[in-house]
Amino acid sequence: MKTVLIIDDDADYRSLMGEILKDQGWHILEADEGEKGIELARQHRPQAVLCDLLMPGGNGFQVCRAIRRDIALRHTKIIVTSGRDFDSDRQAARDAGADE
């Protein structure tokens, strides 16, 4: 079964995305902050990570860098989500290792 990790401090967003992805056959893991998300990624090795940029306990840029440094997670796709719409954020996320 495909596993996706949703890292976001907004519980409603995690719940909504989790339901949508569960309907598509994904197993859902959730974390409400970056450090917890990194721990879950290392434990469960998800195929994909949806990660907010701005949250407590490790922002999305830190999460991207930590996942990319872990050889066991090298094939994990990282998709950054954010309420902000700045080209500089997009570029910084890609520079940190995000795929989208």
C-alpha positions in Angstrom: 0.0 0.0 0.0 1.2 3.5 -0.8 1.9 5.7 2.2 1.7 9.5 2.3 2.8 11.6 5.3 1.0 14.9 5.8 3.0 17.4 7.8 0.9 20.5 8.7 0.0 22.4 11.8 -3.6 22.9 10.5 -5.6 19.9 11.7 -8.5 20.6 9.4 -6.2 20.6 6.4 -4.6 17.3 7.5 -8.0 15.7 7.9 -9.4 16.9 4.5 -6.2 15.9 2.6 -6.2 12.6 4.5 -9.7 11.8 3.5 -9.1 12.7 -0.2 -6.0 10.6 -0.4 -7.4 7.7 1.5 -10.2 7.6 -1.1 -7.4 7.2 -3.7 -5.9 4.2 -1.9 -3.2 5.9 0.2 -2.3 5.0 3.7 -2.2 8.2 5.7 0.3 9.3 8.3 0.0 12.8 10.0 2.3 15.1 11.9 1.4 18.5 13.3 5.0 19.9 13.2 8.3 19.4 11.4 10.3 17.4 13.9 7.5 14.8 14.4 7.2 14.6 10.6 10.9 13.9 10.1 10.6 11.1 12.8 7.6 9.6 11.1 9.3 9.7 7.7 12.3 7.9 9.0 10.2 5.3 10.7 7.7 4.6 7.9 9.5 5.6 4.7 6.5 7.0 2.9 6.4 7.3 -0.9 5.3 10.9 -0.6 5.3 13.8 1.9 2.9 16.8 1.8 4.5 19.4 3.9 3.5 22.9 5.0 6.2 25.6 4.8 5.5 27.6 8.0 4.8 25.6 11.1 6.2 25.2 14.6 8.8 22.6 15.5 10.7 22.7 12.2 9.6 24.4 9.1 9.0 22.9 5.7 12.5 23.9 4.5 14.1 22.0 7.4 11.9 19.0 6.7 12.9 18.9 3.1 16.6 19.1 3.9 16.4 16.4 6.6 14.5 14.0 4.2 17.0 14.6 1.4 20.0 13.9 3.7 18.6 10.5 4.6 19.7 7.9 2.1 16.7 5.6 3.0 14.3 8.4 1.9 16.0 9.3 -1.4 13.0 8.2 -3.5 10.4 10.0 -1.3 8.5 12.7 -3.3 8.1 15.9 -1.4 5.3 18.3 -2.2 5.3 21.6 -0.3 2.0 23.2 0.5 1.5 26.7 1.7 -1.0 29.5 2.0 1.7 31.8 0.8 2.2 32.4 -2.9 5.7 33.8 -3.3 8.0 32.7 -6.1 10.9 33.0 -3.6 9.2 30.4 -1.3 8.8 28.0 -4.2 12.4 28.4 -5.3 13.7 28.1 -1.7 11.6 24.9 -1.2 13.0 23.4 -4.4 16.5 24.4 -3.3 15.9 22.6 0.0 14.9 19.4 -1.9 11.1 19.6 -2.6 9.9 18.1 -5.9 6.9 20.4 -6.2 
